[in-house]
């Protein structure tokens, strides 16, 4: 025996409502996932670290094209090595602040030498 049409219509409507709610939740999660401004507001240190590392990488790439003489090339190479090391150390310190105990104490700037300044 089949259920009455009213019961089937109610069950179908409940399924549609559930599907609509799930779809709305999925849309909201997708918006949150691509909202870089919200990510910046929630984690400004991480966003700034990524921007700094991106700048260093851009500097390294552009510096490779700027090497016109041997002396200039050495200076640019040394500067990019120094900036890369500094950016990595700052990023390590920020990760350590956000997730304490996740890195060994000698990583980052604060573990480089006793009494060393952080930044």
N, C-alpha and C positions, 0 to 999 in steps of 0.2 A: 504494500500500500504506500502511495506517495504522500509526502507531507502536503498540507494545504498551501495554496499559492501565497497566502499572507505570510506564512512562516518562512517560505523560501525568499520572499521579497525582503523580509526583515533581516535574514541572514546575509543576503546579498548586500544590503545597505550597510550592515556592520562591517563586512569585508571591504567595501568601498571606503568607508570612513577610516578604517585601519590603514588601508593602502595610502589614502590621502595624507594621513598623519605621518606615516613612514616617509612618504615622498617629501613632505614639508621639512621633516627632520634632516633628510639627506641633503636637500637644498641648503639648509642653514649650515650644516657641517661643511659642505663644499665651499660656501661663501667664507666661512671662518678659516678654512685651510688656505685660501688664496689671498686673504686679507693681510698684506704685508704691513699696513699701518697699525693694525691691531697687534701684530707680532712685535713691531717696534715699540709700541706702548707697553706691552707686557714684558719684553726682554730687551731694553735699550742697550745693555752692555754687549749682548751677543750680536745685535744688529750693527753696532758700531765696530765691533771686532771684525765682523765679516766685511764691512766696508773698508776697514784699514788693511786687512789682508788682500782684498781685491785691489786696493790702490797699490800695494807693494807688488803684487803680481803684474799689474799694468805697468808699473815703473820698471820692473825687470824686463818685460817684453820690449818696452820702448827704449830702454837703455842698451839693449843688444843691438838695436838699429842705430843708436847714436855713437857707437864706438868708431871714431874716425881716426884716431891716432893711438899708438901704443900706450902713451902716458895717460891720455884721457880714458882709454879702455880700462887701465888698471884702477884708476880713481873711481870710475863708474862701477866696476866690479866690486871693489871694496865697499863702496857706499851701499850697493844693493845687498851684499852679504850682511852688512851691519843692520840695515833696515829689516831684512827678512828675519834675522835672529831676534831683533827687538819685537817685531810684530808677533812672532811665535811665542816669545816669553810673555808678552802682555796677554795673548789669547789663553795661554796656559793658566796665568793668574786669574783671569776672569772665570774660566771653567772651574778652577779650584774654589773660587768664592761662591759660585752658583751650586756646586756639588762638592761640599767639603769632604776631604778624605779620598777623593777619586784619583788623585795623582800623587806620586812620591814627593816628599818634601823638597828634594833638590831641583825639581822642575820649576820653571818660571823665573821671574825676576826676584821674588822675595826669598828664594833659596839660593841665589847665586853666590852671595858672600855675606858673612856676618855684618850686620849693620848697614846693608845695602839699601838704598832707597828704592821704593816700588814705583817706578815711572820717573 
